[in-house]
Amino acid sequence: MSTPRPLSVIFDLDGTLVDSEPNYYEAGRRLLAAHGVPEFTWEENARFVGIGTRETLEILRETYGIEADTDGLLAEYDRLYLELARASTEVYPEMRKLVERLHAEGVPMAVASGSSRAAIEAVLTGTGLDGYLGEAAGAVVVSAEEVAHGKPAPDVFLRAAALLAAEPGHCAVFEDAAPGVTAAFAAGMRCAAIPYVRGSESDPAFGTADLLFRGGHDDFTAQAAYVWLGL
């Protein structure tokens, strides 16, 4: 049986459209250092790729016995991250090609991310992606702040579909992390996975993806994604 053409395309942001994880890691490292945790490695940070910022900070707060409340940590973390994101965020070239092509063809698009809305908008504006994926361009933006549960719950994707007036089964998601793939599957959406963390492609969650670029962005091409979308 043929797969129906998706009417809308939903992108995760961090690690999918842009390589923002180095900035998130550095923001987290600085935050933890300020609260008495001097060593926070890239490997430790990799455990939280794909998980919402609030959920990540709640885990870190409990793990390291940080006394500050989660809201205060979130505000401090966002400030640190935004400084880094505005200075430098890299867009994956093949992703930019895909976004530009879909925009030119009038395909409805959304960004559904575990980041704060301020962080999403800063990255979209700083990279020029707001011309294709910003609300002023007719796209939809949903942050984890606007739903009850972050990924791996399907809330952000279902909210994006609702704002696009699209049935979940007629949406295609692009994701880089296992929690996001799990969320897309739970939402009843097709999913193309581009694993960000090397070695994570063996995670069972990636086995639920309809299309898996096992080598991550090294394997991803706009043309292959376009063909998969059936456009």
Backbone bond lengths (Angstrom), bond angles and torsions (degrees), N, CA, C in turn:
res aa  C-N    CA-C-N  psi(-1)  N-CA   C-N-CA  omega(-1)  CA-C   N-CA-C  phi
1 M - - - 1.472 - - 1.518 109.00 -
2 S 1.304 118.26 131.87 1.460 121.38 -177.97 1.525 110.62 -74.13
3 T 1.324 115.51 148.53 1.457 121.47 178.08 1.517 109.40 -82.55
4 P 1.353 118.13 131.64 1.462 119.33 -179.69 1.526 111.26 -64.23
5 R 1.299 115.51 146.06 1.455 120.33 178.02 1.522 109.89 -61.61
6 P 1.338 118.37 127.39 1.462 119.72 177.90 1.521 110.27 -68.46
7 L 1.305 115.99 135.51 1.455 120.46 179.29 1.515 111.48 -84.90
8 S 1.329 117.33 -19.49 1.466 121.37 -176.05 1.523 109.62 -142.50
9 V 1.312 114.83 150.81 1.458 121.30 178.87 1.528 108.40 -122.38
10 I 1.321 115.64 129.63 1.465 122.05 -177.32 1.523 108.83 -117.07
11 F 1.323 115.69 126.09 1.454 121.22 -179.86 1.527 111.51 -108.59
12 D 1.321 116.10 132.86 1.455 119.73 159.70 1.526 105.86 -68.28
13 L 1.322 117.07 160.15 1.469 119.52 -177.30 1.527 112.31 -100.10
14 D 1.320 116.10 -65.75 1.459 121.92 -171.09 1.528 111.84 -74.55
15 G 1.322 115.91 121.74 1.449 120.97 -179.15 1.514 113.31 85.49
16 T 1.325 116.22 -12.90 1.469 121.29 178.99 1.520 110.19 -106.37
17 L 1.310 116.97 -61.64 1.467 121.14 176.82 1.524 111.59 -84.98
18 V 1.332 115.51 -38.19 1.465 120.24 -175.47 1.525 110.38 -132.78
19 D 1.328 115.39 152.67 1.459 120.46 177.19 1.523 108.56 -91.56
20 S 1.317 115.44 77.01 1.460 120.69 -176.10 1.520 113.11 -97.43
21 E 1.334 117.78 -6.34 1.460 119.34 -176.07 1.530 113.17 -59.21
22 P 1.358 119.95 -37.95 1.474 117.41 176.04 1.525 113.15 -57.59
23 N 1.330 116.77 -36.43 1.464 120.02 177.82 1.525 111.31 -70.31
24 Y 1.334 116.39 -40.01 1.469 119.05 177.93 1.527 110.65 -64.42
25 Y 1.322 116.02 -41.19 1.466 119.59 178.88 1.525 110.99 -61.27
26 E 1.329 115.54 -47.12 1.458 118.99 -178.16 1.524 111.26 -64.84
27 A 1.330 117.68 -38.48 1.466 120.62 177.08 1.529 110.22 -63.23
28 G 1.332 116.24 -43.37 1.462 119.92 178.49 1.514 112.04 -65.69
29 R 1.325 116.95 -40.03 1.464 120.48 179.48 1.527 110.63 -62.67
30 R 1.337 116.52 -43.96 1.465 120.11 179.41 1.528 111.50 -66.50
31 L 1.323 115.75 -39.80 1.461 120.12 179.73 1.525 110.91 -62.65
32 L 1.322 116.23 -49.32 1.461 119.92 -178.47 1.525 111.27 -64.71
33 A 1.333 116.93 -38.48 1.462 119.98 178.40 1.525 110.92 -61.10
34 A 1.335 115.63 -37.74 1.464 120.19 179.39 1.522 112.18 -68.31
35 H 1.331 115.78 -18.94 1.466 120.14 179.93 1.528 112.10 -111.32
36 G 1.324 115.34 25.99 1.450 119.66 170.51 1.507 116.82 86.63
37 V 1.340 117.25 15.09 1.470 120.77 177.74 1.530 106.72 -113.48
38 P 1.339 117.88 95.83 1.471 120.57 -170.89 1.521 115.35 -75.74
39 E 1.324 118.28 -24.36 1.454 120.76 -176.14 1.533 110.58 -119.16
40 F 1.312 116.24 115.54 1.461 121.62 175.35 1.511 106.40 -138.88
41 T 1.314 116.81 108.64 1.456 120.93 -170.31 1.526 112.27 -89.41
42 W 1.350 114.10 163.38 1.462 120.87 175.50 1.523 110.30 -60.07
43 E 1.332 116.81 -36.85 1.464 120.81 -179.90 1.518 111.01 -65.28
44 E 1.320 117.59 -39.82 1.470 120.51 176.63 1.522 110.12 -65.37
45 N 1.310 116.12 -41.81 1.458 120.67 179.41 1.523 112.17 -61.51
46 A 1.339 116.94 -34.67 1.471 121.71 -177.13 1.524 111.88 -60.69
47 R 1.330 117.51 -23.53 1.471 120.56 179.27 1.530 111.80 -65.77
48 F 1.324 116.55 -19.88 1.459 120.06 -174.23 1.524 113.42 -105.37
49 V 1.338 116.79 3.78 1.462 119.76 178.53 1.527 109.05 -62.61
50 G 1.323 115.71 126.28 1.460 120.85 179.74 1.517 114.75 94.10
51 I 1.319 116.85 -9.41 1.465 121.15 179.14 1.521 108.50 -97.45
52 G 1.315 117.44 142.99 1.463 122.32 -178.04 1.520 112.63 -58.50
53 T 1.330 115.90 152.59 1.463 120.95 -176.83 1.518 112.05 -60.87
54 R 1.320 117.75 -44.96 1.461 119.82 -179.14 1.526 110.83 -62.35
55 E 1.338 116.34 -45.75 1.465 119.28 179.86 1.526 110.57 -61.97
56 T 1.325 116.78 -39.52 1.465 120.78 178.37 1.517 111.09 -61.30
57 L 1.318 116.75 -46.65 1.462 120.63 -178.19 1.525 111.57 -67.60
58 E 1.307 117.47 -33.51 1.464 119.79 176.61 1.527 110.91 -63.47
59 I 1.333 116.01 -41.28 1.471 120.52 178.44 1.526 110.40 -66.81
60 L 1.331 117.38 -45.72 1.462 121.04 -179.37 1.529 111.12 -64.37
61 R 1.308 116.18 -39.39 1.466 120.67 179.25 1.532 110.48 -60.32
62 E 1.331 116.34 -44.64 1.462 120.35 179.99 1.529 111.08 -71.38
63 T 1.317 116.70 -41.95 1.464 120.96 -177.67 1.522 112.03 -60.55
64 Y 1.323 116.49 -43.73 1.458 120.68 -174.70 1.529 113.68 -101.50
65 G 1.318 117.88 5.40 1.454 120.98 177.19 1.516 113.88 62.32
66 I 1.332 116.20 39.01 1.461 120.76 -179.72 1.532 109.33 -76.81
67 E 1.333 116.31 131.50 1.460 120.54 -174.56 1.525 113.46 -79.84
68 A 1.306 118.10 -27.89 1.470 120.82 -178.93 1.527 109.98 -60.92
69 D 1.342 116.36 146.71 1.467 119.05 -179.27 1.527 110.45 -76.53
70 T 1.322 114.77 163.28 1.465 119.94 -174.49 1.521 111.97 -62.81
71 D 1.339 117.31 -39.75 1.468 119.63 -179.55 1.520 111.17 -61.74
72 G 1.325 116.42 -41.02 1.459 120.11 178.75 1.511 112.00 -66.29
73 L 1.336 116.02 -41.22 1.460 120.24 177.74 1.531 110.96 -64.24
74 L 1.323 115.50 -39.51 1.462 119.90 -179.18 1.522 111.05 -63.68
75 A 1.318 117.06 -43.03 1.460 120.82 179.09 1.531 110.92 -63.67
76 E 1.335 116.25 -41.07 1.464 120.77 179.76 1.526 111.11 -67.89
77 Y 1.315 115.59 -41.97 1.470 121.68 179.39 1.520 110.98 -63.36
78 D 1.330 116.51 -45.53 1.464 120.49 179.24 1.526 111.22 -60.35
79 R 1.328 116.27 -40.59 1.470 119.74 179.63 1.530 110.58 -62.05
80 L 1.327 115.91 -45.65 1.459 120.46 179.42 1.525 111.22 -63.57
81 Y 1.341 115.52 -44.89 1.459 119.38 -177.93 1.527 111.76 -65.37
82 L 1.320 117.03 -43.63 1.458 120.44 -177.65 1.524 111.64 -61.49
83 E 1.330 117.37 -36.80 1.464 120.74 176.64 1.524 110.31 -59.91
84 L 1.330 116.21 -43.68 1.458 121.37 -179.23 1.526 111.64 -72.16
85 A 1.335 116.32 -42.62 1.462 120.90 -176.66 1.519 111.77 -64.70
86 R 1.323 116.33 -40.20 1.465 119.59 -179.60 1.519 111.39 -68.58
87 A 1.328 116.53 -28.62 1.459 120.28 -179.21 1.528 111.26 -75.15
88 S 1.343 116.68 -39.29 1.463 118.72 -176.32 1.523 111.22 -167.30
89 T 1.340 116.23 119.22 1.460 122.52 171.48 1.521 107.71 -141.34
90 E 1.320 116.05 129.01 1.462 121.13 -176.33 1.523 111.56 -95.25
91 V 1.328 116.89 130.36 1.467 122.11 173.00 1.527 107.93 -90.53
92 Y 1.325 116.90 135.38 1.459 119.29 174.91 1.534 108.52 -67.00
93 P 1.338 118.09 123.49 1.469 120.92 -173.71 1.521 114.53 -56.13
94 E 1.327 118.01 -41.48 1.460 120.03 -179.19 1.527 111.24 -69.66
95 M 1.323 117.04 -31.15 1.459 120.17 175.45 1.520 110.61 -67.71
96 R 1.316 115.92 -40.58 1.468 118.63 178.12 1.531 109.86 -61.37
97 K 1.332 116.97 -42.40 1.465 120.77 177.80 1.519 111.00 -58.10
98 L 1.343 116.16 -44.33 1.464 120.17 -178.79 1.522 110.88 -64.59
99 V 1.321 116.60 -46.76 1.467 120.72 -179.71 1.520 110.87 -60.43
100 E 1.318 117.30 -44.10 1.464 120.65 179.91 1.526 111.41 -62.73
101 R 1.334 116.32 -39.97 1.462 119.91 -179.42 1.524 111.22 -68.06
102 L 1.321 117.04 -43.51 1.463 120.07 179.29 1.527 111.05 -64.82
103 H 1.322 115.78 -39.61 1.465 120.07 178.35 1.525 110.71 -62.64
104 A 1.325 116.67 -42.86 1.458 121.13 -179.53 1.521 111.78 -63.31
105 E 1.335 116.02 -29.26 1.458 120.26 -179.04 1.530 112.75 -93.29
106 G 1.326 116.11 3.24 1.459 119.97 175.57 1.513 114.92 74.61
107 V 1.327 117.90 23.06 1.469 120.94 178.62 1.531 108.90 -74.99
108 P 1.328 119.00 125.52 1.469 120.58 178.00 1.531 110.54 -61.81
109 M 1.324 115.70 134.53 1.464 120.16 -176.38 1.519 111.48 -134.12
110 A 1.329 114.46 157.17 1.454 121.16 177.99 1.518 109.53 -144.92
111 V 1.324 115.26 156.80 1.464 122.84 168.68 1.519 106.51 -113.79
112 A 1.325 116.98 126.64 1.464 121.83 179.15 1.522 107.47 -128.38
113 S 1.326 116.80 108.31 1.457 121.49 -168.11 1.522 112.51 -131.02
114 G 1.337 114.60 154.00 1.460 120.17 174.38 1.512 112.48 -80.70
115 S 1.314 117.86 -4.13 1.464 121.63 178.89 1.523 111.02 -79.25
116 S 1.319 115.77 168.23 1.459 120.51 176.02 1.522 109.34 -71.75
117 R 1.309 116.44 159.39 1.469 119.79 178.20 1.520 110.56 -62.48
118 A 1.314 117.47 -38.52 1.461 119.99 179.26 1.519 110.92 -60.84
119 A 1.342 116.68 -41.15 1.459 120.93 179.97 1.521 110.74 -67.80
120 I 1.326 116.71 -42.39 1.470 120.86 179.14 1.515 110.20 -59.90
121 E 1.319 116.50 -49.62 1.463 120.46 -176.63 1.519 111.52 -65.93
122 A 1.345 116.90 -35.80 1.464 119.63 178.46 1.519 111.00 -63.97
123 V 1.329 116.39 -42.06 1.462 120.37 -179.24 1.521 110.72 -69.87
124 L 1.323 117.61 -45.29 1.466 120.16 -179.96 1.519 110.94 -60.74
125 T 1.328 116.60 -41.81 1.463 120.46 -179.33 1.520 111.10 -70.08
126 G 1.331 116.28 -45.19 1.456 120.76 -176.62 1.520 113.78 -65.87
127 T 1.321 116.89 -27.55 1.470 120.97 -178.48 1.522 112.97 -97.64
128 G 1.333 117.09 -8.31 1.458 120.23 -177.11 1.518 113.57 83.48
129 L 1.319 117.01 1.06 1.463 119.92 178.42 1.525 112.49 -70.86
130 D 1.334 116.76 -15.41 1.458 119.08 179.28 1.523 111.27 -63.76
131 G 1.334 117.25 -22.13 1.454 119.78 177.02 1.514 113.41 -68.41
132 Y 1.330 116.27 -14.50 1.463 121.54 179.99 1.531 111.65 -120.55
133 L 1.331 116.38 -34.69 1.468 120.76 -173.20 1.532 113.54 -118.27
134 G 1.312 117.38 4.48 1.449 120.08 176.31 1.520 110.85 -82.88
135 E 1.302 116.45 161.94 1.461 120.34 -179.30 1.527 111.45 -64.30
136 A 1.336 116.89 -31.32 1.466 119.91 178.33 1.527 111.35 -65.93
137 A 1.351 115.84 -22.37 1.464 120.48 178.65 1.521 111.81 -90.18
138 G 1.329 116.31 3.89 1.456 120.45 178.56 1.517 114.31 91.90
139 A 1.329 116.39 4.39 1.463 119.88 177.99 1.531 109.83 -87.59
140 V 1.329 114.95 173.26 1.464 122.14 179.83 1.519 108.43 -112.56
141 V 1.324 117.07 139.23 1.462 121.93 176.73 1.530 108.56 -124.90
142 V 1.329 115.80 127.56 1.462 121.17 178.63 1.524 108.57 -130.19
143 S 1.334 116.53 127.34 1.463 121.03 176.01 1.524 109.31 -107.92
144 A 1.333 115.44 163.01 1.461 120.28 179.50 1.528 111.75 -63.82
145 E 1.345 116.73 -20.40 1.463 120.84 178.78 1.532 111.90 -64.40
146 E 1.327 116.05 -22.38 1.463 120.53 -170.99 1.519 113.98 -97.44
147 V 1.331 116.98 3.57 1.462 120.63 -179.87 1.518 109.60 -130.56
148 A 1.332 115.35 165.65 1.463 119.98 -176.10 1.520 112.57 -70.23
149 H 1.322 116.97 -37.71 1.463 120.71 -174.93 1.523 110.33 -135.73
150 G 1.340 115.80 137.10 1.452 120.75 176.17 1.512 111.71 -81.56
151 K 1.318 116.57 176.53 1.458 121.35 176.67 1.543 108.85 -59.83
152 P 1.320 118.75 140.20 1.465 129.55 19.61 1.529 116.39 -86.32
153 A 1.335 117.71 5.20 1.465 118.70 172.24 1.534 108.25 -68.16
154 P 1.333 117.76 152.61 1.467 120.63 -174.95 1.520 115.12 -83.63
155 D 1.327 117.79 4.49 1.468 121.80 -168.52 1.524 114.65 -53.30
156 V 1.360 117.54 -46.80 1.465 118.56 -175.61 1.523 111.58 -65.89
157 F 1.322 117.13 -35.46 1.461 120.21 179.84 1.528 110.89 -72.34
158 L 1.315 117.24 -40.39 1.462 120.13 179.01 1.521 110.44 -66.86
159 R 1.330 116.60 -37.19 1.460 120.05 177.10 1.530 110.42 -64.93
160 A 1.325 117.01 -41.96 1.460 120.51 178.22 1.519 110.91 -61.85
161 A 1.336 116.98 -43.58 1.463 120.50 179.44 1.516 110.79 -62.27
162 A 1.327 116.87 -41.18 1.464 120.60 179.80 1.528 110.81 -62.45
163 L 1.346 116.66 -42.90 1.460 120.20 -179.84 1.525 111.80 -68.86
164 L 1.334 116.38 -27.20 1.460 120.91 176.44 1.526 112.17 -84.89
165 A 1.345 116.16 -4.16 1.466 121.85 -175.70 1.528 110.39 56.36
166 A 1.331 115.64 41.06 1.462 121.93 -178.23 1.522 110.20 -117.84
167 E 1.318 116.84 143.01 1.453 121.05 173.01 1.538 108.64 -70.16
168 P 1.338 118.06 138.31 1.465 119.69 179.58 1.525 113.49 -52.75
169 G 1.322 116.89 -37.11 1.457 120.23 179.99 1.509 114.10 -68.81
170 H 1.340 116.50 -11.90 1.463 120.94 177.58 1.522 111.12 -108.61
171 C 1.344 115.59 25.60 1.462 121.33 176.37 1.525 109.55 -117.93
172 A 1.324 115.91 144.43 1.458 122.25 174.77 1.519 108.20 -119.69
173 V 1.317 116.20 133.02 1.463 122.97 -175.97 1.531 110.08 -110.59
174 F 1.336 115.89 142.44 1.459 121.87 170.41 1.520 107.74 -113.62
175 E 1.329 116.42 124.33 1.462 122.47 -173.61 1.520 111.20 -139.13
176 D 1.338 115.40 152.59 1.462 119.65 178.88 1.517 113.39 -112.50
177 A 1.341 117.94 -13.32 1.459 120.50 -171.58 1.524 111.73 -124.45
178 A 1.329 114.84 150.93 1.464 120.57 -178.29 1.526 113.05 -56.70
179 P 1.358 120.49 -43.78 1.461 118.90 178.37 1.525 112.80 -59.97
180 G 1.327 117.31 -35.17 1.462 120.82 178.79 1.513 112.40 -70.14
181 V 1.338 116.22 -38.34 1.463 119.83 176.84 1.527 109.75 -65.16
182 T 1.323 116.22 -41.33 1.464 120.87 176.32 1.518 110.81 -59.74
183 A 1.332 116.40 -41.99 1.466 121.41 -179.91 1.521 110.91 -64.88
184 A 1.332 117.13 -42.15 1.467 120.52 179.34 1.525 110.71 -63.99
185 F 1.320 116.51 -42.23 1.465 121.27 178.74 1.524 110.14 -62.36
186 A 1.333 116.60 -43.59 1.466 121.15 179.45 1.523 111.69 -64.91
187 A 1.336 116.16 -29.19 1.467 120.53 179.85 1.526 111.88 -79.94
188 G 1.333 116.73 -8.64 1.466 120.12 -178.44 1.507 113.20 78.06
189 M 1.334 116.39 29.01 1.459 121.43 -177.77 1.527 111.12 -110.07
190 R 1.326 117.09 151.53 1.452 121.02 170.52 1.527 108.70 -67.63
191 C 1.337 115.35 151.86 1.465 117.61 -176.69 1.522 111.20 -144.72
192 A 1.320 115.21 131.39 1.462 122.29 169.98 1.523 106.73 -105.23
193 A 1.323 116.76 126.41 1.463 121.55 -175.68 1.512 111.27 -109.61
194 I 1.337 115.22 133.66 1.461 122.89 178.27 1.527 106.67 -125.93
195 P 1.329 119.01 82.98 1.471 121.03 -172.60 1.526 112.89 -54.40
196 Y 1.328 115.48 127.78 1.466 120.68 179.88 1.523 111.22 -83.19
197 V 1.325 115.84 -45.87 1.469 120.42 -177.59 1.524 109.19 -82.90
198 R 1.323 116.15 121.01 1.467 119.77 -178.81 1.526 110.24 -62.69
199 G 1.325 115.31 133.91 1.457 120.63 -178.44 1.513 113.01 94.09
200 S 1.327 117.23 -15.96 1.459 119.95 -177.79 1.521 112.53 -77.41
201 E 1.354 117.13 -10.55 1.460 119.52 -177.39 1.520 112.51 -63.09
202 S 1.340 116.93 -15.74 1.465 120.53 177.63 1.523 112.38 -84.11
203 D 1.320 117.71 -5.42 1.469 121.19 176.87 1.529 108.84 -59.71
204 P 1.338 117.69 132.11 1.473 120.15 -178.56 1.527 114.24 -53.72
205 A 1.333 117.12 -28.50 1.469 119.75 -179.76 1.514 111.16 -59.96
206 F 1.330 117.16 -36.48 1.461 119.83 -179.62 1.529 111.53 -68.24
207 G 1.321 116.00 -18.86 1.460 119.51 176.56 1.511 113.01 -69.30
208 T 1.342 117.60 -16.54 1.464 121.30 178.43 1.524 112.01 -88.17
209 A 1.348 117.03 -8.40 1.469 120.07 -179.47 1.521 109.98 -70.08
210 D 1.319 115.90 145.51 1.464 121.25 178.14 1.522 111.47 -76.50
211 L 1.328 115.86 -26.99 1.461 121.84 178.25 1.516 107.25 -142.87
212 L 1.326 117.08 128.26 1.461 121.24 -178.34 1.526 110.08 -124.49
213 F 1.333 116.12 120.02 1.457 121.95 172.08 1.533 106.34 -91.15
214 R 1.313 116.77 91.84 1.462 121.84 -169.05 1.523 112.74 -58.80
215 G 1.308 117.06 -31.32 1.463 120.83 179.73 1.510 113.46 -89.64
216 G 1.328 117.18 14.62 1.456 120.55 -179.74 1.511 112.23 65.62
217 H 1.322 116.29 -141.71 1.467 120.01 -176.94 1.522 112.93 -70.77
218 D 1.324 117.00 -15.01 1.462 118.58 174.37 1.529 110.74 -66.53
219 D 1.328 116.58 -28.09 1.469 121.80 -179.19 1.526 113.26 -98.04
220 F 1.320 116.76 -19.77 1.464 120.43 -172.88 1.520 112.34 -71.55
221 T 1.331 116.52 135.83 1.465 121.32 170.71 1.524 109.12 -133.38
222 A 1.312 115.21 148.04 1.459 120.51 178.53 1.528 110.58 -61.87
223 Q 1.335 116.65 -38.04 1.459 120.34 -177.90 1.532 111.04 -65.23
224 A 1.330 117.09 -44.48 1.463 119.99 179.38 1.523 110.65 -62.55
225 A 1.321 116.79 -40.61 1.467 120.81 178.92 1.515 110.23 -65.94
226 Y 1.315 117.37 -40.58 1.464 122.24 -179.93 1.517 111.07 -63.48
227 V 1.316 115.85 -43.37 1.478 120.26 178.35 1.510 109.93 -62.70
228 W 1.342 117.11 -44.20 1.472 120.83 179.13 1.534 111.57 -59.96
229 L 1.314 116.52 -37.58 1.459 119.80 179.87 1.528 112.70 -65.92
230 G 1.306 116.52 -18.25 1.469 119.99 177.94 1.505 113.29 79.40
231 L 1.324 116.25 24.10 1.463 121.11 -178.13 1.519 111.77 -94.21
